[in-house]
Amino acid sequence: MPTLTLLRHGESQWNLENRFTGWVDVDISAKGEAEAEAAGHVLQTVPFDVVFTSVLKRAIRTADIALRAAGRADVPTHRSEALNERHYGDLQGKNKAETAAEYGADQVHIWRRSYDVPPPGGESLKDTRQRVLPYFESAIVPELKAGHNVLVVAHGNSLRSLIMAIEQLSPEQILAVEIPTGKPIIYELDESLAVLQRTTPSIP
């Protein structure tokens, strides 16, 4: 029975500064490095044969740090733009509080928390899902169906897109899902890739 483990990158510098990041290639903060290290210690006891990440530095560095901490730096790794964070368009780089002052808190809340309303020049969660799922089906599902255990290190919204599919959640249900930085989510799957068990190990 395959295992699929999802890990959101450690805190980024723009997470710390409360900025919309999207596709801007921002590094992880010192706290993010510590989160990746701690996640790696948890991953010492989690099986995985192959790793997938986005092409963004914060996911790549989180994966590298976690794999070293897990003693698994030699695991084959694939990177794809398809796993990148949701593109926030014109909001990228802007402080979230300043953006609320500029556009109105209600409008910013709609852009951030609706399923299918994108910010100006950017992607909605629906758009992100339509980008992530074809890659999941073509690259990751075959690994799982072959019985291989998979680790995906990516971003809040690309991982929410995967969780929506894996757990068969509705657009309304996925909006309530929050994914913390640096905390693995582990799915034990059956041969048809239905979820047998979901666990979120505690991190000291």
RALINNOR-V705221 format. One line per field, one symbol per residue. ss: DSSP state (2 for helix, 1 for strand, 0 for the rest). A space follows every 50 residues. Layout:
ss=???
//
This chain:
ss=00111111000122220010000000010222222222222220000001 11100022222222222222000001111022200000222000122222 22202222222220000000000022222222222222222222200001 11110222222222220000222200000000001111100000111110 0000
//
